[in-house]
């Protein structure tokens, strides 16, 4: 990644390498560079396989901590996209009382629009619909969610939408500080004036004194804080720069207020904003500022490896402010994701798993699926969901959802977000661009009048944007029904859960309860061995299960561990445990560990694989030098391969097989999912038939040499130098085609190479130390988790 250091007196840019990474299409213009661096629906009840016996017999092993037990009449694994989607649609159509849903990605394409249309229809017929979505990923669809909420209120029920991981009070204060316009050019006087203005504008009122939401909530928009935050959440780097460099001379709060009405009287305000904005974008200094913010914002996904965007804004902030450390922490965690995938209907029907709300997760390849930016082929995911018909276990899951839905320090309503990060200005940027392009060749006086006319005729107030969203939902849903033909249900892609098995619902959460009756507080950065105390129940269970499986396996009853997962970059505790199993440090002779994950050519997150290749080199080297064949587990490592001329289905499943148990959910086998994001899933215990069927399904994939390649001996210390050289060559080739190329001289590229090698060498050396164990291994584990958890 390329660092940016900025000082208040002038812009001073120091470019140095850091690896780049995009997660879930986060960054617009920087996205490519970051990533490369680095059957018809039917009404009525869902079509599940009903089992004769209720699923919920006593658990023979210790129950997972912090989970809730589910009683289910039936449950089935769904591995086909069409089957999973129409199971969800059938569930929504059958709803009579309540629908609770939580998703990381929720878009406005064809399948998503059908999903939205059915949620609205359910609300209109009297169902209470609650939809929780991730703010960072979905702010760009703000008008869509506003439209859904308004349209859903037109019937007997209601539809509510909330955003997860709202900007904190500290972040809003910082956004106000960097965009406030000083009455004086005196630097010291300006800093003092800004500090005083912030203190005046953000008093500690009753809300700030509430122990459940300490200093975290505010509905104030000061200076151009709303414009700046809107730029952040739309990943619009021009708008962020504008808010800091030029927006201080404009009353953008009034402009945005006017944008909701767009009367002839306030079109002048809109025109002024458009003129300053588009003029500013042509300036060389502005463009350098934009390039710097792009790179600095991209750093937010890298934690301590890449310091967050706070390094950019902090140059303008008073470092002696009392909550400066808390503010830095908040910026660092601004993209802790709601990574859950959940649909709960009438406390009876439940679906969890890996699929988001987007065509790529709910369709087979067709003209509505879009090309993968790396492979050029249609972007479609191979995924796994679990659908259940609950007997009396729905209420506990709904209570779990309620806890997250009501977690005020992180969850906000649409009105809350609109009050601190209104989207009216950014929603009309396309109109600004069209107006200035249309009028650019006219003389100045005529040009201004031309822009006014264009904006008056085409700039959209909020109500018009809402109407447009409703029209899009109807049109896109109609296209799905008319032009897409779902595949018939394939029994070979469905795996029923054993009667008599036991089910537990587990979550990784951003909070823990201080006591049975005490307030819930947000938690940050769990430590190895302390996951449960910081709300990470999924992580805690998997770590404990790996520790126990070796003792449970015998010659008569050998055990398998299968990690069938989109990513494989595990936290230090699991790396250390895997090392002990594979070397025979603990007797694990009757266990086979198999990993099947994406390769560099099939993943949508190239940087995860780049780092993990060096972790694997350290692991394989350690096992080769320390393995006791009499006691060690067998290890097999496979990767999906890109097949030329064949449609690629990128692996997105998150499935773990642990002996006779299987876990299906939203959590990737990576540090971020275990340590930062909110995730969920269901643990199925004592399910030998399900496990046997899934292993057979898995083995058919694993043995397909056209699709999968075994690489159990391919990652070695000797091969690391060649891998790094290939990565850097790829990086330079793609970045060289971007707008950032003019800022990357040969000297800077040399620095980039040195820094990249330093980071991957750190991953290698820290993993070596973790695997050797002892106090040094634990210390290395803390460093490893801290540095790489945001990948």
C-alpha positions in Angstrom: 0.0 0.0 0.0 1.1 3.5 -0.5 1.3 5.8 2.5 0.2 9.4 2.5 1.6 11.9 5.1 -0.1 15.3 5.0 0.7 18.4 7.1 -1.6 21.3 7.7 0.7 23.9 6.2 1.0 22.2 2.9 0.5 18.8 1.3 3.6 16.7 1.7 3.4 13.3 0.1 5.7 10.4 1.1 4.9 7.4 -0.9 6.0 4.0 0.5 4.9 0.5 -0.2 2.3 -1.4 1.6 0.3 -4.3 0.1 -3.2 -3.4 -1.2 -6.5 -5.0 -0.6 -10.2 -4.6 -1.3 -12.8 -6.5 0.6 -16.2 -6.9 -0.9 -15.9 -4.2 -3.4 -15.1 -1.5 -0.9 -13.2 1.1 -2.9 -14.3 2.6 -6.2 -11.3 3.8 -8.2 -8.7 2.1 -6.0 -10.5 -1.2 -6.0 -8.6 -2.9 -8.9 -5.2 -1.8 -7.6 -6.0 -2.8 -4.0 -7.2 -6.3 -4.8 -4.5 -7.1 -7.3 -1.9 -6.1 -4.9 -2.5 -7.5 -2.6 -37.1 -23.9 -10.7 -40.0 -21.1 -10.4 -40.8 -19.8 -7.0 -44.0 -21.1 -5.4 -46.3 -19.7 -2.7 -46.8 -21.4 0.6 -44.3 -23.0 3.0 -40.6 -23.4 2.1 -39.7 -26.6 0.3 -37.5 -28.3 2.9 -37.0 -32.0 3.4 -39.2 -32.8 6.4 -37.8 -35.4 8.7 -39.8 -37.9 10.7 -38.0 -37.2 13.9 -37.4 -33.9 15.6 -33.8 -32.8 15.5 -32.6 -32.0 19.0 -31.5 -35.0 21.0 -29.1 -34.4 24.0 -25.6 -33.3 23.0 -23.1 -36.1 23.9 -20.1 -33.8 23.9 -19.8 -30.5 25.8 -22.2 -27.9 24.5 -20.6 -25.0 22.7 -20.3 -21.9 24.9 -22.5 -18.9 24.4 -24.7 -20.6 21.9 -28.4 -21.2 21.9 -29.9 -24.7 21.4 -32.4 -25.0 18.5 -35.2 -27.6 18.2 -35.9 -28.2 14.5 -38.5 -30.4 12.7 -36.2 -30.5 9.7 -33.0 -29.1 8.4 -31.2 -29.3 5.1 -27.9 -28.1 3.6 -28.4 -26.2 0.3 -25.4 -26.0 -2.1 -27.3 -24.8 -5.2 -27.8 -21.1 -5.7 -31.3 -21.3 -7.2 -32.5 -23.7 -4.6 -31.2 -21.5 -1.8 -32.8 -18.3 -3.2 -36.2 -19.7 -3.8 -36.2 -21.4 -0.4 -35.8 -17.8 1.0 -38.4 -16.4 -1.3 -40.9 -19.1 -0.3 -40.2 -18.3 3.4 -40.9 -14.6 2.9 -44.1 -15.4 1.0 -45.3 -17.7 3.8 -44.7 -15.0 6.5 -47.6 -14.0 8.7 -46.1 -12.3 11.7 -42.4 -11.4 11.5 -39.3 -11.4 9.3 -35.9 -10.6 10.7 -33.0 -10.4 8.2 -29.3 -9.4 8.5 -26.9 -9.2 5.5 -23.4 -7.9 4.6 -24.1 -7.2 1.0 -27.6 -6.2 -0.2 -27.9 -4.8 -3.7 -30.5 -3.6 -6.2 -30.0 -6.1 -9.0 -32.5 -8.6 -10.4 -32.6 -11.3 -7.7 -32.1 -8.7 -4.9 -35.0 -6.7 -6.2 -37.3 -9.7 -6.1 -36.2 -10.2 -2.5 -36.9 -6.6 -1.7 -40.3 -6.7 -3.5 -41.3 -9.7 -1.4 -40.2 -8.0 1.8 -42.3 -5.0 1.0 -45.3 -7.2 0.1 -45.0 -9.0 3.4 -45.0 -5.7 5.3 -48.0 -4.5 3.4 -50.0 -7.6 4.4 -49.3 -7.1 8.1 -45.8 -8.6 8.7 -43.3 -6.8 10.9 -40.1 -6.8 8.8 -36.7 -5.8 10.2 -33.7 -5.6 7.9 -30.2 -5.0 9.3 -27.4 -4.2 6.8 -23.8 -3.2 7.0 -23.3 0.6 6.6 -19.9 0.5 5.0 -21.0 -1.8 2.2 -24.5 -0.6 1.7 -24.6 3.2 2.3 -24.5 3.7 -1.5 -28.0 2.1 -1.5 -29.3 4.5 1.1 -32.2 5.6 -1.1 -33.2 2.0 -1.8 -33.5 1.2 1.9 -35.4 4.5 2.5 -37.8 3.5 -0.4 -38.3 0.0 1.0 -39.1 1.4 4.5 -41.6 4.0 3.2 -43.3 1.6 0.8 -43.5 -1.1 3.5 -45.4 1.3 5.8 -48.3 1.6 3.3 -50.1 -1.5 4.5 -51.0 -3.2 7.7 -47.5 -4.0 8.9 -44.2 -2.1 8.7 -40.7 -2.5 7.3 -37.7 -1.1 9.3 -34.1 -0.8 8.1 -31.1 -0.2 10.3 -27.4 0.2 9.6 -24.6 -1.6 11.4 -21.4 0.2 12.6 -22.6 3.8 12.5 -20.0 6.6 12.7 -19.2 7.2 16.3 -19.3 10.5 18.2 -15.5 10.7 17.9 -15.6 10.2 14.2 -18.3 12.8 13.7 -16.3 15.3 15.8 -13.2 14.6 13.7 -15.1 15.0 10.5 -16.4 18.4 11.8 -12.9 19.5 12.8 -11.2 18.8 9.5 -14.0 20.6 7.5 -14.6 23.6 9.7 -13.6 26.9 8.1 -11.5 29.1 10.4 -12.3 32.8 10.7 -8.6 33.5 10.7 -5.6 32.3 8.7 -3.4 32.2 11.9 -2.6 28.5 12.3 -2.5 28.4 16.1 -5.5 30.6 16.4 -7.4 28.4 13.9 -6.6 25.3 15.9 -7.8 26.9 19.1 -11.0 28.2 17.5 -11.8 24.8 16.0 -11.3 23.1 19.3 -13.6 25.5 21.0 -16.2 25.1 18.3 -16.1 21.4 18.6 -16.5 21.5 22.4 -19.4 23.9 21.9 -21.1 21.8 19.2 -20.7 18.5 20.9 -21.6 19.0 24.6 -21.8 16.0 26.9 -25.6 15.8 27.2 -27.8 13.1 28.7 -27.2 10.7 25.8 -23.5 10.9 26.2 -23.8 10.1 29.9 -25.9 7.0 29.3 -23.6 4.1 30.3 -24.8 1.9 27.4 -23.9 4.5 24.8 -20.9 6.4 26.3 -19.9 9.4 24.1 -20.8 7.4 21.1 -24.0 8.9 19.7 -24.7 12.3 18.2 -27.1 13.7 15.6 -25.1 16.9 15.0 -23.8 17.9 11.6 -21.2 20.5 12.1 -19.2 22.2 9.3 -19.1 19.8 6.4 -18.9 16.7 8.6 -21.9 15.2 6.8 -20.3 15.8 3.4 -17.0 14.3 4.5 -18.7 11.2 6.0 -20.9 10.8 2.9 -17.7 10.8 0.9 -16.2 8.1 3.1 -19.2 5.8 3.0 -19.6 6.1 -0.7 -15.8 5.7 -1.1 -16.0 8.9 -3.2 -12.5 10.3 -2.8 -13.2 13.5 -4.7 -16.1 14.3 -2.3 -13.9 13.7 0.7 -11.2 16.0 -0.6 -13.8 18.6 -1.6 -15.2 18.6 1.9 -11.7 19.3 3.4 -10.1 21.6 0.8 -13.0 23.5 -0.7 -16.2 22.7 1.2 -15.2 24.9 4.1 -16.2 27.9 2.0 -19.7 26.5 1.4 -22.7 26.0 3.6 -23.2 22.4 2.5 -25.6 21.7 5.2 -27.9 24.2 3.7 -27.1 22.9 0.2 -28.0 19.4 1.2 -31.2 20.6 2.9 -32.0 22.3 -0.3 -31.3 19.1 -2.2 -34.2 17.5 -0.6 -36.5 20.2 -1.9 -34.6 21.6 -4.9 -36.9 24.5 -5.3 -36.0 27.3 -7.8 -34.9 29.4 -4.9 -32.2 27.0 -3.7 -31.1 25.8 -7.2 -28.5 28.6 -7.0 -27.0 26.9 -3.9 -26.9 23.6 -5.8 -25.3 25.3 -8.8 -22.6 26.9 -6.7 -21.7 23.6 -5.1 -21.6 21.9 -8.5 -19.4 24.6 -10.0 -16.9 24.7 -7.1 -16.9 20.9 -7.0 -16.2 20.3 -10.7 -13.8 23.1 -11.0 -11.8 21.9 -8.0 -11.5 18.4 -9.5 -9.4 19.8 -12.4 -6.8 21.3 -10.1 -3.4 19.6 -9.8 -3.2 20.1 -6.0 -6.7 18.7 -5.6 -5.9 15.7 -7.7 -2.8 14.9 -5.6 -5.0 15.3 -2.5 -7.5 12.9 -3.9 -4.8 10.4 -4.8 -3.5 10.6 -1.3 -6.9 10.1 0.3 -7.6 7.1 -1.9 -4.5 5.5 -0.7 -5.0 6.4 2.9 -8.6 5.2 2.9 -7.5 1.9 1.4 -5.1 1.6 4.3 -8.1 1.2 6.6 -8.4 -2.4 5.7 -5.0 -3.3 6.9 -4.9 -2.5 10.6 -1.4 -2.2 11.9 0.0 -3.4 8.6 -1.5 -0.3 6.9 -2.5 2.4 9.4 -6.1 3.6 8.9 -7.4 6.7 7.3 -7.0 8.3 10.7 -3.4 9.0 9.9 -4.6 11.3 7.2 -7.2 13.3 9.2 -5.1 13.3 12.4 -2.7 15.8 10.8 -5.5 18.3 11.2 -6.6 17.3 14.7 -5.5 18.5 18.2 -3.4 15.6 19.4 -3.8 16.8 23.0 -7.5 16.2 23.0 -8.6 13.9 25.8 -10.2 11.2 23.7 -7.6 11.2 21.0 -6.7 7.5 21.5 -10.4 6.5 21.5 -10.9 8.5 18.3 -8.0 6.7 16.6 -9.5 3.3 17.7 -12.9 4.3 16.3 -11.5 5.1 12.9 -9.5 1.9 12.9 -12.7 -0.1 13.5 -14.9 1.9 11.1 -15.1 -1.1 8.8 -15.8 -3.9 11.4 -18.5 -5.5 9.3 -21.9 -7.0 9.8 -20.9 -10.2 8.0 -23.9 -12.2 9.1 -26.3 -13.8 6.7 -29.7 -14.5 8.4 -33.3 -14.8 7.5 -35.8 -15.7 10.3 -39.5 -15.9 9.4 -42.3 -16.2 12.0 -39.7 -17.6 14.5 -40.2 -20.9 12.5 -38.2 -20.8 9.3 -34.4 -20.0 9.5 -31.7 -19.8 6.8 -28.0 -19.0 7.7 -24.9 -19.5 5.7 -22.6 -17.7 3.2 -24.9 -16.1 0.6 -25.4 -12.3 0.4 -28.3 -10.6 -1.4 -26.9 -10.3 -4.9 -27.2 -12.0 -8.2 -23.8 -13.7 -7.9 -24.9 -15.6 -4.8 -28.4 -16.6 -6.0 -28.0 -17.3 -9.7 -26.2 -19.6 -12.2 -24.2 -17.8 -14.9 -26.4 -15.7 -17.1 -26.5 -12.2 -18.6 -27.4 -10.7 -15.3 -24.2 -11.9 -13.6 -21.3 -9.6 -14.0 -17.6 -10.3 -14.9 -15.2 -11.0 -12.1 -12.6 -8.2 -12.2 -9.7 -10.7 -12.1 -10.8 -13.5 -14.3 -13.1 -11.7 -16.8 -15.7 -14.5 -16.4 -19.1 -14.1 -14.8 -18.9 -13.6 -11.1 -20.8 -16.4 -9.5 -20.2 -18.0 -6.1 -20.1 -21.6 -5.0 -21.8 -21.4 -1.5 -23.6 -23.2 1.2 -26.7 -22.3 3.3 -28.5 -24.2 6.0 -32.3 -24.1 6.0 -34.3 -25.1 9.1 -37.9 -25.5 10.1 -37.8 -24.7 13.8 -40.0 -26.3 16.4 -39.5 -24.0 19.3 -36.0 -22.6 18.8 -37.0 -19.5 16.8 -37.5 -17.3 19.8 -33.9 -17.6 21.1 -32.6 -16.8 17.6 -34.9 -13.8 17.4 -33.7 -12.7 20.8 -30.1 -12.9 19.5 -31.1 -10.8 16.5 -32.9 -8.3 18.9 -29.7 -7.9 20.9 -27.8 -6.9 17.7 -30.6 -4.8 16.3 -30.9 -2.8 19.5 -27.1 -2.3 20.1 -27.2 1.5 20.0 -23.4 2.1 20.1 -23.2 0.5 16.6 -26.6 0.3 15.1 -28.6 3.3 13.8 -31.9 4.0 12.0 -32.1 5.5 8.6 -33.0 8.9 10.1 -29.9 8.6 12.4 -27.6 8.1 9.5 -29.3 10.8 7.4 -28.8 13.3 10.2 -25.0 12.8 10.4 -24.2 11.7 6.8 -26.9 12.9 4.4 -26.7 11.5 0.9 -28.5 14.2 -1.0 -25.4 15.8 -2.4 -23.6 12.6 -3.4 -26.8 11.2 -4.9 -26.8 14.0 -7.5 -23.1 13.9 -8.4 -24.0 12.3 -11.7 -26.3 15.1 -12.4 -23.6 17.7 -11.7 -21.2 15.9 -14.0 -23.8 15.7 -16.8 -24.6 19.4 -16.4 -21.0 20.6 -16.6 -20.2 18.2 -19.5 -23.2 19.6 -21.4 -22.4 23.2 -20.8 -18.6 23.1 -20.8 -18.1 24.7 -24.2 -20.2 27.7 -23.6 -19.0 31.1 -22.5 -18.8 31.6 -18.7 -22.1 33.6 -18.3 -24.0 31.3 -20.6 -22.4 28.3 -19.0 -23.7 29.2 -15.6 -27.2 29.7 -16.9 -27.0 26.4 -18.8 -25.9 24.5 -15.7 -28.8 26.0 -13.8 -31.3 25.0 -16.4 -29.9 21.4 -16.5 -29.9 21.1 -12.8 -33.4 22.5 -12.5 -34.6 19.9 -14.9 -32.7 16.8 -13.8 -31.4 17.1 -10.2 -33.5 14.8 -8.1 -35.0 15.7 -4.7 -35.4 12.9 -2.2 -39.0 12.1 -3.1 -38.2 11.7 -6.7 -35.2 9.4 -5.9 -37.5 7.3 -3.7 -40.0 6.9 -6.6 -37.1 5.9 -8.9 -36.0 3.2 -6.4 -39.5 1.7 -6.2 -39.7 1.7 -10.0 -36.3 -0.1 -10.2 -37.4 -2.7 -7.7 -40.5 -3.5 -9.9 -38.6 -3.4 -13.2 -35.6 -5.5 -12.0 -37.9 -8.1 -10.3 -39.9 -8.3 -13.6 -36.7 -8.9 -15.5 -35.8 -11.8 -13.2 -39.3 -13.4 -13.6 -39.3 -12.9 -17.4 -35.7 -13.6 -18.4 -34.1 -15.9 -15.8 -34.9 -19.6 -15.6 -33.9 -21.2 -12.4 -32.4 -24.7 -12.5 -34.6 -27.6 -11.3 -33.9 -28.7 -7.8 -31.1 -31.2 -7.7 -31.4 -33.7 -4.9 -27.7 -34.4 -5.2 -27.1 -30.7 -4.1 -29.3 -31.1 -0.9 -28.1 -32.8 2.2 -30.7 -33.5 5.0 -29.7 -33.3 8.6 -29.9 -36.4 10.7 -32.9 -37.0 12.9 -31.7 -36.9 16.5 -28.8 -34.5 15.9 -28.3 -31.5 18.0 -28.2 -27.9 16.7 -26.7 -24.8 18.3 -26.8 -21.2 17.0 -23.4 -19.4 17.4 -22.3 -15.9 16.8 -19.2 -13.7 16.7 -20.5 -10.4 18.2 -19.0 -6.9 18.8 -20.1 -6.9 22.4 -20.1 -8.9 25.6 -22.3 -8.5 28.7 -20.5 -7.4 31.8 -22.9 -9.4 34.0 -26.2 -11.2 33.7 -28.0 -7.9 34.2 -25.3 -5.4 33.4 -25.0 -3.1 30.3 -23.7 -4.4 27.0 -20.5 -2.8 25.8 -18.6 -2.9 22.6 -15.5 -5.0 22.6 -12.3 -4.6 20.5 -9.4 -6.9 19.5 -9.9 -10.2 21.3 -6.8 -12.0 22.5 -5.9 -15.6 21.8 -7.6 -17.7 24.5 -9.9 -14.9 25.5 -12.3 -15.1 22.5 -15.4 -16.0 24.4 -15.1 -13.1 26.9 -15.1 -10.7 24.0 -18.1 -12.2 22.2 -16.4 -14.4 19.7 -18.2 -17.7 20.3 -17.6 -19.2 16.8 -13.9 -18.7 17.2 -13.9 -20.1 20.7 -15.8 -23.2 19.7 -13.6 -24.0 16.7 -10.4 -23.6 18.7 -11.7 -25.9 21.4 -12.9 -28.5 18.9 -9.5 -28.7 17.2 -7.9 -29.3 20.5 -10.3 -32.1 21.4 -10.6 -34.0 18.1 -7.2 -35.7 18.4 -8.2 -37.3 21.7 -11.6 -38.5 20.3 -10.1 -40.2 17.2 -9.1 -43.9 17.4 -7.9 -46.6 15.0 -11.5 -48.0 14.9 -13.1 -44.5 14.6 -10.7 -42.1 12.8 -11.8 -38.5 12.4 -11.6 -36.0 9.6 -11.3 -32.2 9.8 -12.4 -30.5 6.6 -12.1 -26.8 6.1 -14.0 -25.9 2.9 -13.7 -22.2 3.0 -13.3 -19.2 0.7 -10.2 -18.0 2.6 -7.5 -19.7 4.7 -5.6 -17.2 6.9 -6.3 -18.3 10.4 -5.5 -16.5 13.7 -2.5 -17.5 15.7 -4.3 -19.8 18.1 -5.6 -22.0 15.3 -2.3 -21.8 13.5 -0.5 -23.0 16.6 -3.0 -25.8 17.2 -2.8 -27.0 13.6 1.0 -27.0 14.0 0.8 -29.3 17.1 -1.6 -31.6 15.2 0.5 -31.9 12.1 3.9 -32.4 13.8 2.6 -35.0 16.3 3.4 -32.7 19.3 0.0 -34.1 20.5 -1.0 -37.6 19.5 -3.2 -37.0 16.5 -2.4 -40.0 14.4 -6.0 -40.9 13.6 -7.0 -37.5 12.2 -6.9 -36.3 8.6 -7.0 -32.5 8.1 -8.1 -31.4 4.6 -8.2 -27.8 3.4 -9.9 -26.8 0.1 -9.9 -23.1 -0.6 -9.5 -20.6 -3.5 -6.3 -20.1 -5.4 -4.9 -16.7 -6.3 -6.6 -17.0 -9.7 -10.1 -17.8 -8.3 -10.4 -15.7 -5.2 -12.0 -12.2 -5.1 -9.5 -11.3 -2.4 -6.1 -11.8 -3.8 -4.2 -10.2 -0.9 -5.5 -12.9 1.5 -3.9 -15.5 -0.6 -0.7 -13.5 -1.0 -0.2 -13.3 2.8 -1.3 -16.8 3.4 1.1 -18.3 0.9 3.9 -17.2 3.3 2.1 -18.5 6.3 1.8 -21.8 4.6 5.5 -21.8 3.7 6.3 -21.4 7.3 3.8 -24.1 8.4 5.0 -26.7 5.8 8.6 -26.0 6.6 7.9 -26.5 10.3 6.1 -29.7 9.8 8.8 -31.1 7.4 11.5 -30.5 10.1 9.5 -31.5 13.2 7.0 -34.1 12.2 6.7 -37.3 14.3 5.2 -39.8 11.8 4.0 -42.1 14.6 1.8 -39.4 16.1 1.2 -36.7 13.5 -2.1 -36.0 11.7 -2.3 -36.3 7.9 -2.5 -33.0 6.1 -3.9 -32.4 2.6 -4.1 -28.9 1.1 -6.0 -28.1 -2.1 -6.9 -25.1 -4.2 -9.5 -24.4 -6.8 -8.0 -23.7 -10.2 -9.2 -21.5 -13.0 -10.2 -23.5 -16.1 -9.8 -21.7 -19.4 -13.1 -21.6 -21.3 -15.1 -23.0 -18.3 -17.4 -20.9 -16.2 -15.7 -20.1 -12.9 -17.6 -20.5 -9.6 -15.6 -18.8 -6.9 -15.7 -20.6 -3.6 -17.7 -18.7 -1.0 -18.7 -21.5 1.4 -17.8 -21.4 5.1 -18.1 -25.1 6.1 -16.1 -27.0 8.8 -16.4 -30.7 9.3 -15.1 -31.8 12.8 -15.5 -35.5 13.2 -19.2 -36.2 13.4 -20.0 -32.5 13.7 -20.4 -29.8 11.0 -20.5 -26.0 11.2 -22.1 -23.9 8.5 -22.2 -20.1 8.7 -20.9 -16.8 7.5 -17.5 -16.8 9.1 -14.5 -17.2 6.8 -11.4 -19.1 8.0 -9.5 -15.9 8.4 -8.5 -13.5 11.1 -11.0 -10.8 10.2 -14.0 -13.0 10.5 -12.8 -14.5 13.8 -11.6 -11.3 15.4 -13.5 -8.3 14.0 -16.7 -8.9 12.1 -20.1 -10.0 13.4 -20.8 -13.5 12.1 -23.3 -16.3 12.7 -23.8 -20.0 12.0 -25.3 -23.3 13.1 -23.3 -26.1 14.7 -24.7 -29.5 13.9 -23.5 -32.2 16.3 -23.9 -36.0 16.1 -24.9 -35.9 12.5 -23.0 -38.9 11.0 -25.2 -39.3 7.9 -25.0 -35.6 7.0 -21.3 -35.6 7.5 -20.9 -38.8 5.4 -22.9 -37.3 2.6 -21.1 -34.0 2.7 -17.7 -35.7 2.8 -18.7 -37.7 -0.3 -19.8 -34.5 -2.0 -16.6 -32.8 -1.0 -14.4 -35.7 -2.2 -16.0 -35.6 -5.6 -14.9 -32.0 -5.9 -11.5 -32.7 -4.4 -10.7 -35.5 -6.8 -11.7 -33.5 -9.9 -8.2 -32.7 -11.2 -9.5 -30.2 -13.7 -11.1 -28.2 -11.0 -8.8 -28.8 -8.0 -5.1 -29.1 -7.5 -3.3 -30.5 -4.5 -0.5 -28.2 -3.2 0.4 -29.9 0.0 4.2 -29.6 -0.8 4.2 -26.6 -3.0 4.6 -23.8 -0.5 8.2 -23.7 0.6 10.6 -21.1 1.9 12.7 -21.5 -1.2 9.7 -20.6 -3.5 8.9 -17.4 -1.6 11.2 -15.1 -3.5 9.7 -16.1 -6.8 6.2 -15.6 -5.5 7.0 -12.1 -4.2 8.6 -11.1 -7.6 5.5 -12.3 -9.4 3.2 -10.4 -7.1 5.2 -7.2 -7.5 5.2 -7.6 -11.3 1.4 -8.0 -11.3 1.0 -5.0 -9.0 3.1 -2.7 -11.2 1.4 -3.9 -14.4 -2.1 -3.1 -13.2 -1.3 0.1 -11.2 0.7 1.4 -14.1 -2.6 1.6 -16.0 -4.3 3.7 -13.3 -4.5 7.4 -12.4 -1.9 6.8 -9.7 0.8 5.9 -12.1 2.2 9.5 -12.4 2.9 9.5 -8.6 4.9 6.3 -8.7 8.5 7.0 -9.8 11.1 4.2 -10.1 12.5 5.2 -6.7 9.1 4.9 -5.2 8.6 1.5 -6.8 11.9 0.4 -5.3 10.5 1.4 -1.9 7.3 -0.4 -2.7 9.2 -3.6 -3.3 11.2 -3.3 -0.1 8.1 -2.7 2.0 6.1 -5.5 0.4 8.9 -7.9 1.1 9.1 -6.7 4.7 5.4 -7.4 5.2 5.3 -10.9 3.8 8.6 -11.7 5.6 6.9 -10.6 8.8 4.1 -13.0 8.1 6.6 -15.8 7.5 8.8 -15.2 10.5 5.9 -14.6 12.9 4.3 -17.8 11.9 7.6 -19.7 12.4 7.8 -18.3 15.9 4.2 -19.1 16.7 4.7 -22.7 15.7 7.8 -23.0 17.9 5.5 -22.2 20.9 6.4 -20.9 24.3 6.3 -17.3 25.6 7.9 -16.1 22.3 5.3 -17.9 20.3 2.5 -16.3 22.3 4.1 -12.9 21.8 4.5 -13.5 18.1 0.9 -14.6 17.9 -0.3 -11.3 19.4 1.7 -9.4 16.8 0.5 -11.6 14.0 -3.2 -11.2 14.9 -2.8 -7.4 15.4 -1.0 -6.9 12.1 -3.1 -9.1 9.8 -6.6 -9.1 11.4 -8.0 -6.5 9.0 -7.0 -8.4 5.8 
